[in-house]
Amino acid sequence: MIKAMDRKLVVGLEIGTAKVTVLVGQILPDNMINIIGVGSCLSRGMDKGNVNNLDELVKCVQCAVKQAELMANCQISSVYLAISSKYINCQNEIGMIPIAEEEVTQYDVENVVHNAQSVRILDEHRILHVIPQDYLIDYQEGIKNPIGLSGVRMQAKVHLITCHNMITKNIIKVVESCQLKVDQLIFSGLASSMAVLNQDERELGVCVIDIGCGTMDIALYTDGALRHTKVIPYAANLVTRDIAYAFSIPPSDAETIKISYGCFLESIADNETIEIPSIGGRPSRILERKTLASVIEPRYNELLNLVNDEILKIQEKLRQQGIKYQLIAGIVLTGGGAQIKGITSCAKDIFHTQVRIGQPLNITGVEISVGEPYYSTVVGLLHYGKELYLSSESEIQKEASIVNWFRKFKSWLKKEF
């Protein structure tokens, strides 16, 4: 097998409550990602972002990785790893420095961002991401790229995402137990937004809600910058549990029924029926689909109202910070829990704005459903890895050009003297 690094490949790994997913993507010249390998396995040993059975989870990851390696015909040695947990926090901070020369350099930018992140964070937490929002030079606000501009003093606003050390150590331990290296740990909500949003939506103001099995991840953007992130430790597994209790069926069957027939009341035709299994060898039963919807809809209403309450809190917090708050582009729902028929209509009534289902963008490749919402996080990991790869490749090219220039200059000196 060819090593992944030899073919401009990036690998994403999402260890979810319900499923472990691995994607192998090849970076194409037009910045698209060609999906060449996919692996998945039912997850055992993970709950709401917390590892509760290391050995079982390692086996699941190994199974998914092996599938992806066989399909991609490559040997995976490292991965970009998603993380979501109620122990993830965020904070907006400001850094300020004098500009070293008359014009802002890359060194100044790195220095002011470092200054902004040098703040106190929650005890036992580590920083996952430091994401610049915008810059201010003297009296000019809202600068996106300050390099080359003139001024005396520069200020940077950044968004910090942190996570409890123990949570990060445990999920990294799972990956390293599979003899794999973690290239970077990435917040799932950030990854999902990279997969499903375009720049216009970020500029206008948008909120991405990734409804997973164990958690709901929120990422809110205004004026092109990430302003707030949040993890709500309740999600679609509550709907599965309600179905299992209401109709006395195993959770695995309840999950299948939810995915295949789950919907909201207004999206069902009259007298529509489905067949559901029974337990203990009893014969299957016929159920009106409206009865199933009457169990699903109240729980989804509750989940979406939890998110709406959080958005209202964010709105007030951003106003206090003097940040312009508008969600002109509305709400983008993604993740496996966003595929229930009729959810957009329900969400519009709750959020009072436009709503769409977010599917992964800028990918091509294997003929499977990687374009579906439940692949958003792991596709976003590939986009994140692609950006880092292209950035490092650009730095290598710059260094190579400088080396070549010195060689030419040295050769010219020898000829002259």
C-alpha positions in Angstrom: 0.0 0.0 0.0 1.1 3.6 -0.7 1.5 5.8 2.3 -1.1 8.6 2.5 1.4 11.4 2.6 2.8 10.4 -0.8 -0.4 11.2 -2.7 -1.5 14.5 -1.2 -4.1 12.7 1.0 -5.8 13.8 4.1 -7.7 11.5 6.5 -10.5 12.5 8.8 -11.7 10.4 11.7 -15.0 11.1 13.6 -15.6 8.9 16.7 -19.3 9.5 17.4 -21.8 8.1 19.9 -23.5 6.0 17.2 -20.8 5.5 14.6 -17.1 5.7 13.8 -16.4 7.1 10.4 -13.1 7.5 8.4 -12.7 9.3 5.1 -9.6 9.5 2.9 -9.6 12.4 0.6 -7.2 13.4 -2.2 -6.5 17.1 -2.7 -7.2 18.1 -6.3 -5.6 21.1 -8.1 -8.9 23.0 -8.1 -9.2 22.8 -4.3 -11.8 20.1 -4.5 -11.4 17.0 -2.4 -11.7 13.6 -4.1 -13.0 11.0 -1.7 -11.2 7.8 -2.4 -11.7 5.8 0.8 -14.5 5.3 3.3 -14.8 3.2 6.5 -17.5 3.0 9.1 -18.3 0.9 12.1 -21.0 1.0 14.8 -19.6 2.8 17.8 -19.2 1.0 21.1 -17.6 2.7 24.1 -18.4 6.3 23.3 -21.1 8.5 24.8 -21.6 12.2 24.3 -18.0 12.7 23.4 -16.7 10.8 26.4 -14.8 7.5 26.2 -16.3 4.9 28.5 -14.7 1.7 27.1 -11.3 2.1 25.6 -10.8 -1.4 24.4 -14.1 -1.6 22.6 -13.7 1.8 21.0 -10.2 0.9 19.7 -11.6 -2.1 17.9 -14.3 0.0 16.3 -11.7 2.6 15.1 -9.4 -0.2 13.8 -12.3 -1.7 11.8 -13.2 1.6 10.2 -9.6 2.5 9.4 -9.0 -0.9 7.8 -12.1 -0.5 5.5 -10.9 3.0 4.4 -7.3 1.8 3.8 -8.6 -1.1 1.6 -10.8 1.2 -0.5 -8.2 3.9 -0.9 -5.3 1.5 -1.4 -3.2 3.4 1.1 -1.6 3.0 4.5 -3.1 5.5 7.0 -0.5 6.8 9.5 -2.2 9.9 10.9 -5.7 11.5 11.0 -7.5 14.8 11.7 -9.7 13.9 14.7 -13.0 15.4 15.6 -14.1 16.1 19.2 -17.4 17.2 20.7 -18.1 17.2 24.4 -20.1 19.3 27.0 -16.7 20.2 28.4 -15.9 22.3 25.4 -16.0 26.1 26.0 -15.4 29.2 24.1 -14.4 32.8 24.8 -13.7 35.9 22.7 -10.5 37.8 23.5 -8.6 40.8 22.4 -4.8 41.3 21.9 -2.8 44.5 21.3 0.7 45.2 20.2 2.8 48.1 18.8 3.6 47.5 15.1 7.3 46.8 14.9 8.0 48.5 11.5 5.8 51.0 9.7 4.0 48.2 7.9 2.3 45.1 9.4 4.3 41.9 8.7 3.4 38.3 9.2 5.4 38.4 12.4 3.2 41.2 13.8 0.1 39.2 13.0 1.4 36.1 14.8 2.5 38.2 17.7 -0.8 40.0 18.2 -2.8 36.7 18.0 -0.4 35.1 20.5 -1.0 38.1 22.8 -4.8 37.7 22.5 -4.6 34.0 23.5 -2.4 34.6 26.5 -5.3 34.8 28.8 -6.6 32.8 31.7 -8.8 29.8 30.6 -10.8 27.4 32.7 -8.7 25.2 35.0 -7.6 21.8 33.5 -8.6 23.0 30.0 -6.4 23.2 26.9 -6.8 25.4 23.8 -8.1 23.6 20.7 -8.4 26.6 18.4 -7.4 30.3 18.2 -9.4 31.7 15.4 -8.8 35.4 14.3 -12.0 37.4 13.8 -10.8 40.8 12.7 -8.1 43.4 13.3 -7.9 47.1 14.2 -5.0 49.3 13.2 -5.1 52.7 15.0 -8.6 53.8 14.3 -9.5 51.6 11.3 -11.8 48.7 12.3 -13.0 45.5 10.7 -9.7 44.6 8.9 -9.6 41.0 7.7 -6.0 40.9 6.4 -3.7 43.5 8.0 -0.4 42.5 6.3 1.2 45.4 4.4 -1.0 48.1 6.0 0.6 51.0 7.8 0.0 52.1 11.4 1.3 52.4 14.9 -0.7 50.0 17.0 -2.6 46.8 16.1 -5.4 45.0 17.9 -6.7 41.5 17.1 -10.0 39.9 18.1 -9.9 36.1 18.4 -12.2 33.3 19.2 -10.8 30.7 21.6 -12.2 27.1 21.8 -11.0 25.1 24.7 -11.7 21.6 26.1 -11.0 19.7 29.3 -7.6 18.0 29.2 -9.0 14.6 30.4 -11.5 14.4 27.5 -8.8 15.2 24.9 -6.3 12.8 26.4 -8.8 9.9 26.4 -9.9 10.3 22.8 -6.3 10.8 21.6 -5.4 7.6 23.5 -7.9 5.7 21.5 -6.3 6.8 18.2 -2.7 6.2 19.4 -3.7 2.7 20.6 -4.4 2.0 16.9 -0.8 3.1 16.1 -2.0 6.3 14.5 -0.9 9.9 15.0 -3.3 12.7 15.6 -2.4 15.5 13.2 -4.8 17.9 15.0 -7.8 17.7 17.3 -10.7 19.7 15.8 -14.0 20.8 17.3 -16.8 19.0 15.5 -18.9 22.1 15.1 -16.1 23.9 13.4 -15.5 21.0 11.1 -19.2 20.8 10.1 -19.4 24.5 9.3 -16.3 24.2 7.1 -18.1 21.5 5.1 -21.6 23.0 4.7 -21.2 26.8 4.6 -20.1 29.2 1.9 -18.4 32.6 2.5 -21.5 34.6 1.7 -23.4 32.9 4.6 -20.6 33.6 7.0 -20.6 37.3 6.0 -24.4 37.7 6.3 -24.6 35.9 9.6 -25.5 32.2 10.0 -25.8 29.6 12.7 -24.8 25.9 12.0 -26.5 23.3 14.2 -25.0 19.8 13.9 -27.5 17.4 15.4 -25.5 14.2 16.2 -26.5 11.2 18.2 -25.1 12.3 21.6 -24.5 16.0 21.2 -25.7 19.1 19.3 -22.8 21.4 18.2 -23.5 25.1 17.5 -21.3 27.4 15.5 -22.4 31.0 15.0 -20.9 33.4 12.4 -21.4 37.1 11.8 -19.4 39.5 9.5 -17.4 36.5 8.2 -16.0 35.5 11.6 -16.8 32.7 14.1 -18.3 34.4 17.1 -19.6 31.6 19.4 -19.5 27.9 19.8 -21.4 25.6 22.1 -22.1 21.9 22.7 -25.5 20.8 24.0 -25.2 17.3 25.6 -28.6 16.2 24.3 -29.4 15.1 20.8 -31.0 12.5 18.5 -30.4 9.5 20.8 -33.2 10.8 23.0 -35.6 10.4 20.1 -34.4 6.8 19.6 -34.9 6.1 23.3 -38.4 7.6 23.2 -39.3 5.3 20.2 -37.9 2.3 22.0 -39.9 3.0 25.2 -43.1 4.0 23.4 -43.3 0.8 21.3 -41.4 -1.7 23.4 -38.7 -2.4 20.8 -34.9 -2.8 21.0 -32.9 0.5 20.7 -31.2 -0.8 17.5 -34.6 -1.3 15.8 -35.8 2.0 17.1 -32.8 3.7 15.4 -33.6 2.0 12.1 -37.3 3.0 12.3 -36.3 6.6 13.1 -34.0 6.8 10.1 -36.3 5.1 7.7 -39.7 6.4 8.7 -39.1 9.3 11.2 -41.0 12.5 10.3 -43.1 15.3 11.6 -46.9 15.1 11.6 -47.6 17.6 8.8 -45.4 15.7 6.4 -47.5 12.4 6.6 -50.3 11.3 4.3 -53.5 10.1 6.0 -53.7 6.4 6.9 -50.0 5.8 6.1 -48.8 2.7 8.0 -45.4 1.1 8.8 -44.4 -2.4 10.1 -42.4 -2.5 13.3 -40.7 -5.5 15.0 -41.6 -6.9 18.4 -39.4 -8.4 21.1 -39.3 -11.9 22.5 -40.1 -13.6 19.2 -43.5 -12.0 18.9 -44.9 -11.2 15.4 -44.3 -7.7 14.0 -47.0 -5.1 14.3 -48.6 -2.5 12.0 -48.4 1.1 13.2 -49.8 4.3 11.9 -47.0 6.6 10.9 -48.7 9.5 12.6 -48.4 7.6 15.9 -44.6 7.4 15.3 -44.5 11.1 14.5 -46.5 12.0 17.6 -43.5 10.5 19.6 -40.8 12.1 17.5 -42.1 15.6 17.1 -42.3 16.7 20.8 -38.8 15.6 21.4 -37.4 17.4 18.4 -39.3 20.5 19.4 -37.7 20.3 22.8 -34.2 19.9 21.3 -34.6 22.8 18.9 -36.0 25.0 21.6 -32.9 24.3 23.7 -30.8 25.6 20.8 -33.0 28.6 20.3 -32.6 29.5 24.0 -28.8 29.3 23.6 -28.9 31.5 20.5 -30.9 34.1 22.4 -28.3 34.0 25.1 -25.5 34.4 22.5 -27.4 37.3 21.0 -27.4 39.2 24.3 -23.8 38.4 25.0 -22.6 39.6 21.6 -24.6 42.8 22.0 -22.9 43.5 25.3 -19.5 43.0 23.6 -20.5 45.5 20.9 -20.6 42.9 18.1 -23.1 43.4 15.3 -25.5 40.4 15.5 -27.7 39.4 12.6 -28.5 35.9 11.2 -29.5 37.1 7.7 -28.6 33.7 6.2 -30.6 32.0 8.9 -30.1 28.5 10.3 -28.3 25.5 8.7 -29.2 22.1 10.2 -26.8 19.2 9.5 -25.7 15.9 11.0 -27.5 12.6 11.1 -30.3 14.0 13.3 -31.2 16.6 10.7 -32.5 14.1 8.2 -36.0 13.7 9.8 -38.7 14.6 7.2 -40.4 17.9 8.0 -37.7 19.2 10.3 -37.1 22.4 8.4 -40.7 23.5 8.7 -40.6 22.9 12.4 -37.3 24.7 12.8 -38.6 27.8 10.9 -41.5 28.1 13.4 -39.0 27.9 16.4 -36.2 30.1 15.1 -38.4 32.6 13.1 -35.9 32.7 10.2 -35.0 30.7 7.1 -33.7 27.2 7.6 -31.9 24.8 5.2 -30.4 21.3 5.5 -26.6 21.5 5.2 -24.8 19.0 3.0 -21.1 18.7 2.4 -19.7 21.0 -0.3 -16.7 20.9 -2.7 -16.2 17.1 -2.7 -16.3 14.5 -5.4 -15.4 10.8 -5.6 -16.7 7.4 -4.7 -20.3 6.6 -5.5 -21.7 6.6 -2.0 -23.7 9.1 0.1 -20.8 11.1 1.5 -22.8 14.1 0.4 -25.4 13.4 3.1 -25.6 15.6 6.3 -24.4 12.8 8.5 -21.0 13.0 6.8 -20.6 16.8 7.4 -18.2 16.6 10.3 -15.8 14.1 8.8 -15.8 15.9 5.4 -15.1 19.2 7.3 -12.0 17.5 8.8 -10.7 16.9 5.3 -11.3 20.6 4.4 -9.5 21.6 7.5 -6.6 19.3 6.7 -6.5 20.6 3.1 -6.2 24.2 4.3 -3.3 23.3 6.6 -1.6 21.2 3.9 -1.8 24.0 1.2 -0.6 26.5 3.8 2.5 24.4 4.7 3.1 23.6 1.0 3.1 27.4 0.3 5.7 28.0 3.1 7.9 25.2 1.7 7.8 26.8 -1.8 8.7 30.2 -0.3 11.6 28.7 1.6 12.7 26.9 -1.6 12.6 30.1 -3.6 14.7 32.0 -1.0 17.3 29.1 -1.1 17.3 29.3 -4.9 17.8 33.1 -4.8 20.8 32.8 -2.5 22.3 30.1 -4.7 22.0 32.3 -7.8 23.4 35.3 -5.8 26.3 33.2 -4.6 26.9 32.0 -8.2 26.9 35.6 -9.5 29.4 36.7 -6.8 31.8 33.9 -7.9 31.6 35.1 -11.5 32.1 38.7 -10.6 35.0 38.1 -8.2 
